[in-house]
Amino acid sequence: MKKEIETAPVKVYSDPVHEAKTRIELEKARVSLQACLDIWNGLNMVPCTDIFALIMNPQTVYGSAVNQLAEPPVQTGRFKISKEAYINTLEIPVPDSLYRAAREARKQTFCAMPELWTVSESGLNVVLDETEGGALIDSQSIYLSDPDKITKVENVIKMVELMNIVNREMKGQFMPPSPHVYQFIDQMFTLTQKTCEDMFELKIDPAFLRSLLR
């Protein structure tokens, strides 16, 4: 019996717009988290080891650091003051800038994904996990090793390219944004515009491609 030769999967579909947008959003998230870490380090507290905890609960993290660093004076009498009571006597500034930066970071989806971010060993930099980040960037891509399935996807891509070419040649009249066009492309494709002045272009829905491959 002839043994089938396994081939490595190849990328047959990608979404450059999604990839570019995700890269931009990841960088915005990193910058936002870095701002929080810089403010924290500027407070001269204990090193930050969990950037996610810092942005989600900055008051708790700050309070824990103060508790860790506060050192009550050596007491020799019969009566002693508790550490909590001692801390209450201290004039500890409220780090409003940290709270504001954390609040801004929480508005970004990628900041709220702890698997994406770590703090460098030096404690100075927020680092993106390249594996997790790459998976997000590449999430719309399709990889295949079956020649028949590869051909099937390539045919759909060629069809869409040709339809867009014809539409450009017909100055948008081939695929006008009309009900019958939307009915035809429903759950298979989408009509997109780069700007409001550009003509519409047909774009493949990756979910549709995956349904073809089942």
TAQUI-V211447 format. One line per field, one symbol per residue. phi: phi as a letter, one per 20 degrees, with the letter a starting at -180 (. if undefined). A space follows every 10 residues. Layout:
BEGIN
phi->???
END
This chain:
BEGIN
phi->.fefeedffd fdbbcgffff ffffffffff fffffffffg fffleffedc ffffeecfff ffffffffef cgffddefdc efffffffee edfefgffff fffffffegf fedffeccdf gfmdcedeff fffffffefe fcdccfgfff ffffffffff fffffffffe lnffcffcgf ffffegmccc eccfcfeeff cecfegffff ffef
END
